Amino acid sequence: MAQHYRCSICGGDFPATATQVDHDPPVVGPEGFTSWDDYIERMFCGKEGLQAVCVDCHKIKTKQEKEQRKCELKSK
């Protein structure tokens, strides 16, 4: 039997092939790239900084984070 995971965003149950691991908080925050030390610390976080999400929710979340960074950079 295939292993299923619950999406942390929509709450749906999906097979492993339809889920991805997402960093929460994101590796590059709304302020944009700050330093390699911050990047590495966020990238190699513990399991408490990771969440399982479905492919569709991950695409939407990633797009929103990119738009947020664009807005943040324009306001500077």
N, C-alpha and C positions, 0 to 999 in steps of 0.2 A: 504494500500500500504506500502511495506517495506521501511524503511529509508535507504538511500545509502550515503556513504561517499567517498570522493575523496582521493586516496592514495597520500601522500605528496612526495613520491619518484617516482613512475611510472606514476602518473596522472590518473590512471584508476578509474572508479566508481564501488564500491563494496557494497553489503548489509552489514548491521551491523555485521552479523555472520561471515563475511569473513574479518573483519578489527580488528586491535589491536591498542592500544595506545602505542606510543613509546616516550621515553625521548630523547630530543635533546637539549643540549648535553647529552650523556649517563650518567647514574648514576655512573658507574665506568669508568673513562676515560682511555686513553691510558697509563697513568702513573701507572695504577693499583689502588688498594685501598690506600687511603691516611689517612683518619681519619673517625671516626663515624660522626663527625660534618659535614664534606663534604658530606658524603653519605646521611645523613638525609636531608640536605639542597637540594641536587639534587633530591632525591626521592620525596619529598613533595614540588615540585616547583609549580609555577602558571601555568595557561593554556598556557602561552607563551613558556614554556619549554616542551610542549607536542605536538605530532603530530599524526594524524590518518594515519596508513599505512596498506596495505593489508598483509595478512599472509605470502605470498611468499617473499615480499620485507623485511618484518621484520626478517624473518629467514636469509636472505642474509646479511642484515645490522648487525645483531647480530653476525653472523659468522665472518664478516670482523672486527668488533670491538674486538672480542676475539683474532683473529690473530694479530691485531695491538698491543694488550697488550702483547702477547707472544713475538713479535719482540722487543718491548720496554724493556721488562724484560731481554731478552737475551743480549741486547746491554749494559746493566749496569754492 
